Each structure stands twice: as C-alpha cells, then as structure tokens.
Amino acid sequence: MSVCCCGVECVVLIGFARWAWKRCTYIGSNDSSTWPSATPHEFEPIPRICRTIMSVYESDIKNPLSAPPGGYRLNPDWFIKRVTYEQTKGQAPPYVIYLDHDNREIVLAIRGLDLWMKSDYMILRDNRLGGQMFDGGYVHHGLLKSAGWLLDQESETLKKLWVENGKCYKMVFTGHSLGSGVASLITILVVNHGNKLGGIPRNLVTCYAIAPARCMSLNLAVKYADVIHSVILQDDFLPRTPTPLEDIFSSIFCLPCLMFWICLRDTFIPEDLKLRDPRRLYAPGRMYHIVERKFCRCGRFPPEVRTAIPVEGRFEHIVLSCNATSDHAILWIEKEAEKALEIMKECSAETVTSPPRVQRLKRLQTIEEEHKDALERAVTLKVPHAVSFDKDSSEHANTRQLEAENAHLSSDKPTETQPKSSGGKANWDQLVENLFNKPEAGQMRLQRAEVAQESQNS
C-alpha cells in the first residue's frame, strides 16, 4: 500500500514539476514563433502613431517632453482639437484630433488608463458580457458606450475634415491600452456606417490598437483584421489576460498575484473550450508582435516584428516575466518600434531585388490572402458565429445593393430603421442599436440571395 502511495506521489510531483517548468520558461516570443516578419512599408506608421497618442499626455504641444531628438515631430498647427477629462465628463478618455498633411491622414488618438481617474474604472467595470450580440459577436459594453459617445461628439468634425480634404485622406483611429479598445470599437461603427461620415469607404479606415485590451469576440477580431492592427511589445500582460478588464484594474496593486492565478487557471482549460466560448474576448485584428528578448539571455536585443492573423493561440498565455507590466508602457513601445523600423529599412535596402511598387503590390495581395485564410480557418475550427470569406463578401455586396435600391427612400422620409437625427447630425447611439442582432438580418439577406441564385440557375 505504501509503495502504491509513493508511486502516486512521484507521478504528481513529476507532473507538477513539468507544468512549473513549462510555465516558468514560457516567454513572449513563443506566441509568434511561427509568424513571418513584417515589412517596413506596413509597419512604418506605428512609431509616429505612437507619438500622436503620446501627445495626449503632453501639457504643452509646442514643447513636448516625450519628443525624440532628431526624430519625427508633430506639427502643433495641425492639431484640430484636444479634449481633456473635464470636457469628456467621464464618458471617454482624453483624446486629440490631428490632421497629418504629410501622410494624408485624419488621426483620432485616445490615451490609455489613468490610474487616478475614477471615470476610467467606471468604463472598465461597465461590462455586461454577453448580454446581447453585436454585429455577430460580443464586445466590451463600457468601451462600446464610450465609442458611441465619442462619435456623437466628433463625427461632424471628422466628416468635415474628410470632405474638405478632397475625400482622399485616411481616417485613422488609434489608442493605447484602454484607448485602444475604444478606438477599435469606433472603427467597427465607422466601417458599418461610413455613410454618416460622408460615405468614407472601408479601405480608407484604419485602426492601430497599441497594447490592446481584449475587447471583442474571436469572430469579430478576425472579421475586422483588414482594418484593425494590434501592436504588442514582447511580454505585455494586457492582450494576454482573458480576465474581465474590471477585475484586472480593480486588482492593479496586486497584479502579480492575479497574473499568477490566471496563468495557473488557464493552463487547465483546453484550447477547444476557449475557441468554442462565443463570449470570450480577444485582442482585435491583425497582430504585430515586437520581439526583443530571448530565453535565458539578459538584456534587450535588436527588436524584430512578426505579424499574422492568428485564430487559435491568439496570445492566450500569461508570461511570468518582470517585464510584463513595463512592456505595456507607450514610451517603451514607441522606442522599440522605432528601432525595429530602422532595422527593417536597413535590411530591406540591402536585400531589395525588385522595384518597391512591385513589392508593395505583392505584399498587399499576401495580406488579403491571409485575411481570407484566417476567416476560413475560423469556420474550420467552428468558432461560434464565424462566417466564411465568400459569405461575408456576399453579405456586404447584398447590403450595398439594398442600400442603393432604397437610397431614394431615405431622402424622402425617415423609415422605422433609419436613425432619427436633429439638424442632420447622426445619432450614433441609435446606429449602435442597429448593429445589435445584425446576424439575423444578414442571414435573411443571404437566404434571399441564395434563392435568387437558384432561380437563375434553374
């Protein structure tokens, strides 16, 4: 009997030692070990976008404290608006609107969490997870409300800037940490209601989520990977933490304990169970992972950037690292992104064998193919509410066709589904409501399209 007990104890000890070794030796670079490298052209906006976000923290735009010597500087005359906590009244974090004429971009940049502001915690704690489907998936409720409020305030300004600049400037939404979640959900709203911003097309809308919060379900994260880009530095804890945001920041002063508990708990959750949970939130869009540390090596190495649209294994493992919180800082991300971009440009200049125009066109085709493959992969893995690339494309085509057929009706009189407005200003709260339970309407359109196709074939 004693021999049997000793055998069981040895098995348990060996199993625990194996688990402890795997957990303690897991490093951030493992998440993207199989991903290809990013190109300088697609990663080029990241450092200057980070500096635009950092301008929200500055008290004096003309003399910024965080501006790198000799580096890219923002033009103080191109700031259209700066909004503080007093002006947002707790509905959203502070933000700026910057008109970048050099790069032909209209940038709305939102700052991250302020640990001393109660209003930021209130946004995080307002998370009625899974209460109602939104655009075929689930999102963080407080961040969605903040996104709707911000668009109510600034949609007319953004529309005016886009129209006045010939309708050719890109509309860029960006944010850090808490602000990244708000910016990502703003992007979804604008992509679905571009007509309320002067008819801006999807290909002119872009979002850069820096150190992103997990704010949307997996099917939405993959669906909008062509317009939302997440940037993560090595071991950053926030994109890897599936625990609701309100629990994270209510435990901010005991964060190491919480991270260790999450790491222990998630080890015993099968990957299939995570994928089948429709209410589990993820970091949004295409991922850009900046890697700069190696296993059992001290110090930072020349950073490299890897990119992909992952479906399974989307930053699911907490990294037990002393850098898990420092890698979340916008200052470090901007610094390492700039280094990585310089290295990529040097390597590209040494190895280029064809004209840049051909390279960029080939890379664009590869990105589109990766998005299609990710959508199909989500269907293969039976991710809840995921749709195939063809069905998603046909749904968008059917939507545009229906909007064109009924365009003359909308100008004559308002319908029951058309949001009412005052003075021609869009009511984004009602537009948000239109995206709730949208899959049912989309499915009806798909069924009508299939019936029409069958009748034509017959």
C-alpha positions as CSV (number, residue, x, y, z in Angstrom):
1,M,0.0,0.0,0.0
2,S,2.8,2.4,0.9
3,V,4.6,1.6,-2.3
4,C,1.5,2.5,-4.3
5,C,1.1,5.8,-2.4
6,C,4.7,6.7,-3.1
7,G,4.2,5.9,-6.8
8,V,1.2,8.2,-6.9
9,E,3.1,11.0,-5.1
10,C,6.0,10.7,-7.5
11,V,3.7,10.9,-10.5
12,V,2.1,14.0,-9.1
13,L,5.4,15.6,-8.3
14,I,6.8,14.9,-11.7
15,G,3.6,16.3,-13.4
16,F,3.7,19.4,-11.3
17,A,7.5,19.9,-12.0
18,R,6.8,19.5,-15.7
19,W,4.0,22.1,-15.5
20,A,6.1,24.5,-13.5
21,W,9.0,24.2,-15.9
22,K,6.8,24.9,-18.9
23,R,5.1,27.9,-17.2
24,C,8.3,29.5,-15.9
25,T,10.2,29.0,-19.2
26,Y,7.4,30.3,-21.4
27,I,8.5,33.6,-23.0
28,G,6.6,36.1,-25.0
29,S,8.3,35.3,-28.3
30,N,6.8,31.8,-28.2
31,D,3.4,33.3,-29.2
32,S,4.7,34.4,-32.6
33,S,7.5,31.9,-33.2
34,T,5.9,30.7,-36.5
35,W,4.8,34.1,-37.8
36,P,6.5,35.8,-40.8
37,S,8.3,39.1,-40.4
38,A,6.6,42.4,-41.1
39,T,7.7,44.7,-43.9
40,P,8.9,48.2,-43.4
41,H,6.1,49.6,-45.5
42,E,3.3,48.2,-43.4
43,F,5.0,48.9,-40.1
44,E,6.1,52.4,-41.0
45,P,3.1,54.2,-39.4
46,I,3.5,52.7,-36.0
47,P,6.2,54.9,-34.4
48,R,4.5,58.2,-35.5
49,I,1.1,56.9,-34.4
50,C,2.6,56.2,-31.0
51,R,3.9,59.8,-30.9
52,T,0.4,61.1,-31.7
53,I,-1.0,59.1,-28.8
54,M,1.8,60.4,-26.5
55,S,0.7,64.0,-27.5
56,V,-2.5,63.4,-25.5
57,Y,-0.4,63.2,-22.3
58,E,1.5,66.4,-23.1
59,S,0.6,69.7,-21.3
60,D,2.3,71.8,-24.0
61,I,2.1,70.6,-27.5
62,K,4.7,73.1,-28.8
63,N,7.3,71.9,-26.3
64,P,6.6,68.1,-25.8
65,L,8.6,66.3,-23.2
66,S,8.5,63.0,-25.0
67,A,9.6,64.1,-28.4
68,P,12.7,62.2,-29.6
69,P,15.7,64.4,-30.5
70,G,16.1,64.5,-34.3
71,G,13.1,62.2,-34.8
72,Y,9.7,62.8,-36.3
73,R,7.9,65.7,-34.7
74,L,4.2,66.5,-34.8
75,N,3.2,69.9,-36.2
76,P,1.5,71.9,-33.4
77,D,-0.5,73.8,-36.0
78,W,-2.1,70.6,-37.3
79,F,-3.9,69.8,-34.0
80,I,-7.6,70.4,-34.6
81,K,-8.8,69.6,-31.1
82,R,-7.6,68.5,-27.7
83,V,-10.1,67.2,-25.3
84,T,-9.4,66.7,-21.5
85,Y,-11.1,64.8,-18.7
86,E,-13.1,67.8,-17.8
87,Q,-14.6,68.0,-21.3
88,T,-15.4,64.3,-21.6
89,K,-17.1,64.3,-18.2
90,G,-16.1,60.7,-17.6
91,Q,-17.7,59.4,-20.8
92,A,-14.4,58.7,-22.6
93,P,-10.6,59.1,-22.0
94,P,-9.0,62.3,-23.3
95,Y,-8.1,62.4,-27.0
96,V,-6.8,64.6,-29.8
97,I,-7.7,65.1,-33.4
98,Y,-4.7,65.6,-35.6
99,L,-4.7,66.5,-39.3
100,D,-1.5,65.0,-40.7
101,H,-1.0,66.6,-44.2
102,D,2.4,64.9,-44.7
103,N,0.9,61.4,-44.6
104,R,-2.7,62.4,-45.7
105,E,-4.3,61.2,-42.5
106,I,-7.0,62.4,-40.1
107,V,-6.0,60.9,-36.8
108,L,-8.2,60.4,-33.7
109,A,-5.8,59.4,-30.9
110,I,-7.1,58.3,-27.4
111,R,-4.9,58.0,-24.3
112,G,-4.7,55.0,-22.0
113,L,-5.9,54.4,-18.5
114,D,-5.2,57.0,-15.8
115,L,-4.8,55.1,-12.5
116,W,-6.1,58.2,-10.6
117,M,-9.3,58.8,-12.6
118,K,-12.4,57.1,-11.3
119,S,-14.2,57.6,-14.6
120,D,-11.8,55.2,-16.4
121,Y,-12.5,52.5,-13.9
122,M,-16.3,53.1,-14.4
123,I,-15.9,52.5,-18.1
124,L,-14.0,49.2,-17.5
125,R,-16.5,48.0,-14.9
126,D,-19.4,48.5,-17.2
127,N,-19.1,45.1,-18.9
128,R,-22.4,43.3,-19.2
129,L,-20.6,40.5,-21.1
130,G,-22.7,38.6,-23.5
131,G,-25.9,40.5,-22.8
132,Q,-26.7,40.9,-26.5
133,M,-25.0,40.1,-29.7
134,F,-23.3,42.9,-31.5
135,D,-22.5,42.7,-35.2
136,G,-22.5,38.9,-35.0
137,G,-20.3,38.7,-31.9
138,Y,-19.7,40.2,-28.4
139,V,-17.8,43.3,-27.3
140,H,-17.0,45.0,-24.0
141,H,-20.1,47.0,-23.2
142,G,-18.4,50.0,-21.4
143,L,-15.9,50.5,-24.2
144,L,-18.7,50.4,-26.8
145,K,-20.7,53.0,-24.9
146,S,-17.6,55.2,-24.8
147,A,-17.0,54.7,-28.5
148,G,-20.6,55.7,-29.3
149,W,-20.4,58.8,-27.1
150,L,-17.1,59.9,-28.7
151,L,-18.5,59.6,-32.2
152,D,-21.6,61.6,-31.2
153,Q,-19.2,64.4,-30.2
154,E,-16.8,64.3,-33.1
155,S,-18.4,62.6,-36.1
156,E,-19.3,66.0,-37.6
157,T,-15.8,67.3,-37.2
158,L,-14.3,64.1,-38.7
159,K,-16.8,64.3,-41.6
160,K,-16.0,67.9,-42.3
161,L,-12.2,67.3,-42.3
162,W,-12.5,64.4,-44.7
163,V,-14.8,66.3,-47.1
164,E,-12.7,69.4,-47.0
165,N,-9.6,67.5,-47.9
166,G,-11.0,66.0,-51.0
167,K,-12.3,62.7,-49.5
168,C,-8.9,61.2,-50.1
169,Y,-7.3,61.3,-46.6
170,K,-7.3,58.1,-44.5
171,M,-9.3,58.1,-41.3
172,V,-7.1,56.7,-38.6
173,F,-8.4,55.7,-35.1
174,T,-5.7,54.8,-32.6
175,G,-5.3,54.4,-28.8
176,H,-3.2,52.9,-26.1
177,S,-4.5,50.4,-23.5
178,L,-8.0,51.5,-22.5
179,G,-8.0,53.9,-25.5
180,S,-7.2,51.0,-27.9
181,G,-10.4,49.3,-27.0
182,V,-12.4,52.4,-27.6
183,A,-10.6,53.1,-30.9
184,S,-11.2,49.5,-32.1
185,L,-15.0,49.7,-31.5
186,I,-15.1,53.2,-33.1
187,T,-13.6,51.6,-36.2
188,I,-16.3,48.9,-36.3
189,L,-19.0,51.5,-36.1
190,V,-17.5,53.7,-38.8
191,V,-16.9,50.7,-41.1
192,N,-20.6,49.8,-40.8
193,H,-21.9,53.3,-41.0
194,G,-19.4,55.1,-43.3
195,N,-22.2,57.0,-44.9
196,K,-22.6,59.0,-41.7
197,L,-19.0,60.3,-42.2
198,G,-19.5,61.4,-45.8
199,G,-19.5,58.0,-47.3
200,I,-15.9,57.0,-46.4
201,P,-15.1,53.6,-47.8
202,R,-13.7,50.7,-45.7
203,N,-10.3,50.8,-47.4
204,L,-9.7,54.4,-46.1
205,V,-10.5,53.4,-42.4
206,T,-7.6,52.1,-40.3
207,C,-7.2,51.4,-36.6
208,Y,-3.9,51.0,-34.7
209,A,-4.5,49.4,-31.2
210,I,-1.3,49.9,-29.2
211,A,-1.0,47.4,-26.3
212,P,-4.6,46.5,-26.9
213,A,-7.3,45.4,-24.4
214,R,-9.3,42.3,-25.1
215,C,-12.4,44.0,-26.3
216,M,-14.2,41.7,-28.9
217,S,-15.0,38.1,-29.5
218,L,-12.8,36.0,-31.8
219,N,-15.1,36.1,-34.9
220,L,-15.1,39.9,-34.8
221,A,-11.3,40.1,-34.2
222,V,-10.8,38.0,-37.4
223,K,-13.5,39.7,-39.4
224,Y,-12.0,43.2,-39.0
225,A,-8.4,42.2,-39.3
226,D,-8.1,44.1,-42.6
227,V,-8.8,47.4,-40.8
228,I,-7.6,46.9,-37.2
229,H,-3.9,46.4,-36.4
230,S,-2.8,45.5,-32.8
231,V,0.8,46.2,-31.7
232,I,2.2,44.2,-28.8
233,L,5.6,44.5,-27.2
234,Q,7.1,41.2,-26.1
235,D,5.6,40.1,-22.7
236,D,2.8,42.7,-22.4
237,F,0.2,41.3,-20.0
238,L,-3.0,43.1,-21.1
239,P,-3.5,41.4,-24.6
240,R,-2.9,38.0,-22.9
241,T,-5.3,38.4,-20.0
242,P,-8.8,36.9,-20.6
243,T,-10.0,38.0,-17.2
244,P,-12.5,40.8,-17.5
245,L,-10.9,44.3,-17.5
246,E,-12.7,45.4,-14.5
247,D,-11.2,42.6,-12.4
248,I,-7.7,43.4,-13.7
249,F,-7.7,47.1,-12.8
250,S,-9.6,46.6,-9.5
251,S,-6.6,44.4,-8.6
252,I,-3.9,46.6,-10.1
253,F,-2.0,46.9,-6.8
254,C,-1.8,43.1,-6.6
255,L,-1.3,42.5,-10.3
256,P,1.5,39.8,-9.9
257,C,-0.8,37.7,-7.7
258,L,-3.7,38.0,-10.2
259,M,-1.5,37.1,-13.2
260,F,-0.1,34.1,-11.4
261,W,-3.6,32.9,-10.6
262,I,-4.8,33.4,-14.2
263,C,-1.7,31.6,-15.5
264,L,-2.4,28.6,-13.3
265,R,-6.1,28.5,-14.1
266,D,-5.8,28.8,-17.9
267,T,-3.3,26.0,-18.0
268,F,-6.1,23.6,-17.4
269,I,-8.5,25.0,-19.9
270,P,-8.4,23.1,-23.2
271,E,-7.8,25.1,-26.4
272,D,-11.0,23.8,-28.0
273,L,-13.1,25.0,-25.0
274,K,-11.6,28.5,-25.4
275,L,-12.4,28.6,-29.1
276,R,-16.0,27.5,-28.6
277,D,-16.8,30.2,-26.0
278,P,-18.6,32.9,-28.0
279,R,-18.3,35.4,-25.2
280,R,-14.6,35.2,-24.6
281,L,-12.9,38.5,-25.6
282,Y,-9.7,38.8,-27.6
283,A,-7.2,41.4,-28.7
284,P,-8.5,42.8,-32.0
285,G,-7.4,42.5,-35.7
286,R,-4.1,41.7,-37.2
287,M,-1.3,41.3,-34.7
288,Y,2.2,42.9,-34.9
289,H,4.5,41.4,-32.2
290,I,7.7,43.2,-31.4
291,V,10.2,40.7,-30.0
292,E,13.4,41.8,-28.3
293,R,14.3,39.2,-25.6
294,K,15.4,35.6,-25.8
295,F,15.2,32.6,-23.5
296,C,17.9,32.6,-20.7
297,R,19.5,35.8,-22.2
298,C,19.8,39.0,-20.3
299,G,19.0,42.4,-21.7
300,R,17.2,43.6,-24.8
301,F,18.3,42.5,-28.3
302,P,17.7,44.3,-31.6
303,P,13.9,44.1,-32.0
304,E,12.2,42.2,-34.8
305,V,8.5,42.5,-35.8
306,R,6.4,39.4,-36.6
307,T,2.8,39.6,-38.0
308,A,-0.1,37.3,-38.6
309,I,-3.9,37.0,-38.2
310,P,-4.0,34.2,-35.6
311,V,-7.2,32.3,-34.8
312,E,-6.1,29.7,-32.3
313,G,-3.4,30.6,-29.8
314,R,-4.2,34.3,-30.0
315,F,-2.0,35.5,-27.1
316,E,-3.7,33.1,-24.7
317,H,-0.8,32.5,-22.2
318,I,0.3,34.9,-19.5
319,V,4.1,35.3,-19.4
320,L,5.6,35.2,-15.9
321,S,8.1,38.0,-16.6
322,C,9.3,41.0,-14.7
323,N,8.7,42.9,-17.9
324,A,5.0,42.0,-18.2
325,T,3.9,45.5,-17.0
326,S,6.8,47.6,-18.3
327,D,6.2,46.3,-21.8
328,H,2.7,47.8,-21.6
329,A,4.2,51.4,-21.4
330,I,3.6,53.5,-24.5
331,L,7.1,55.1,-24.1
332,W,8.8,51.6,-24.5
333,I,6.6,50.6,-27.3
334,E,7.4,53.8,-29.3
335,K,11.1,53.4,-28.6
336,E,11.3,49.8,-29.7
337,A,9.0,50.2,-32.7
338,E,11.4,53.0,-33.9
339,K,14.4,50.7,-33.5
340,A,12.6,47.8,-35.3
341,L,11.6,50.1,-38.2
342,E,15.2,51.3,-38.7
343,I,16.5,47.7,-38.7
344,M,13.8,46.6,-41.2
345,K,14.7,49.5,-43.5
346,E,18.4,48.7,-43.4
347,C,17.8,45.0,-44.1
348,S,15.3,45.9,-46.9
349,A,17.8,48.3,-48.5
350,E,20.4,45.6,-48.6
351,T,18.3,42.7,-50.0
352,V,15.9,44.5,-52.3
353,T,15.9,42.9,-55.8
354,S,12.8,44.4,-57.4
355,P,11.1,47.9,-57.6
356,P,9.3,48.9,-54.4
357,R,6.0,49.3,-56.2
358,V,6.0,45.6,-57.2
359,Q,7.0,44.6,-53.6
360,R,4.1,46.6,-52.1
361,L,1.6,45.2,-54.5
362,K,2.7,41.6,-53.8
363,R,2.6,42.3,-50.0
364,L,-0.9,43.7,-50.3
365,Q,-2.1,40.6,-52.2
366,T,-0.5,38.5,-49.5
367,I,-2.2,40.4,-46.7
368,E,-5.6,40.0,-48.4
369,E,-5.0,36.3,-48.8
370,E,-4.0,35.9,-45.1
371,H,-7.3,37.6,-44.1
372,K,-9.3,35.2,-46.3
373,D,-7.3,32.2,-44.9
374,A,-8.0,33.4,-41.3
375,L,-11.7,33.7,-42.0
376,E,-11.8,30.2,-43.5
377,R,-9.7,28.9,-40.6
378,A,-12.2,30.3,-38.1
379,V,-15.0,28.4,-39.9
380,T,-12.9,25.2,-39.9
381,L,-12.4,25.4,-36.2
382,K,-16.1,26.0,-35.7
383,V,-15.6,29.4,-34.0
384,P,-19.1,30.5,-33.0
385,H,-20.8,32.9,-35.4
386,A,-17.8,32.9,-37.8
387,V,-18.6,33.2,-41.4
388,S,-16.7,32.2,-44.5
389,F,-15.0,34.7,-46.7
390,D,-17.4,34.2,-49.6
391,K,-20.5,34.5,-47.4
392,D,-19.1,37.6,-45.7
393,S,-18.3,39.2,-49.0
394,S,-21.7,38.4,-50.5
395,E,-23.4,39.8,-47.4
396,H,-21.5,43.1,-47.9
397,A,-22.4,43.1,-51.5
398,N,-26.1,42.4,-50.8
399,T,-26.1,45.2,-48.2
400,R,-24.7,47.7,-50.6
401,Q,-27.2,46.6,-53.2
402,L,-30.1,47.0,-50.8
403,E,-28.8,50.4,-49.7
404,A,-28.5,51.6,-53.3
405,E,-32.1,50.4,-54.1
406,N,-33.5,52.2,-51.2
407,A,-31.4,55.4,-51.3
408,H,-34.1,57.5,-52.8
409,L,-36.5,56.5,-50.0
410,S,-34.1,57.6,-47.3
411,S,-34.0,61.1,-48.8
412,D,-37.9,61.5,-48.8
413,K,-38.9,60.3,-45.4
414,P,-37.4,58.5,-42.4
415,T,-38.2,54.8,-42.0
416,E,-38.5,52.9,-38.8
417,T,-35.0,51.5,-39.1
418,Q,-33.4,54.8,-40.1
419,P,-31.9,56.6,-37.0
420,K,-33.6,60.0,-36.4
421,S,-31.3,63.0,-36.1
422,S,-31.5,66.6,-35.3
423,G,-30.1,69.1,-37.7
424,G,-28.7,66.4,-40.0
425,K,-26.4,65.1,-37.2
426,A,-26.1,61.3,-36.9
427,N,-27.3,59.8,-33.6
428,W,-24.6,57.1,-33.0
429,D,-26.4,55.6,-30.1
430,Q,-29.2,54.5,-32.4
431,L,-26.7,53.4,-35.0
432,V,-25.1,51.2,-32.4
433,E,-28.5,49.6,-31.7
434,N,-28.8,48.8,-35.4
435,L,-25.7,46.6,-35.1
436,F,-27.2,44.6,-32.3
437,N,-28.7,41.3,-33.5
438,K,-27.4,42.1,-37.0
439,P,-26.7,38.5,-37.9
440,E,-30.4,37.7,-38.2
441,A,-30.9,40.4,-40.8
442,G,-27.7,39.4,-42.6
443,Q,-28.8,35.7,-42.7
444,M,-32.1,36.8,-44.2
445,R,-30.3,38.7,-47.0
446,L,-28.1,35.6,-47.6
447,Q,-31.1,33.4,-47.9
448,R,-32.8,35.8,-50.4
449,A,-29.6,35.9,-52.4
450,E,-29.3,32.1,-52.4
451,V,-33.0,31.8,-53.6
452,A,-32.4,34.3,-56.3
453,Q,-29.2,32.4,-57.5
454,E,-31.1,29.1,-57.5
455,S,-33.9,30.6,-59.6
456,Q,-31.4,32.0,-62.1
457,N,-29.6,28.6,-62.4
458,S,-32.9,26.8,-62.9
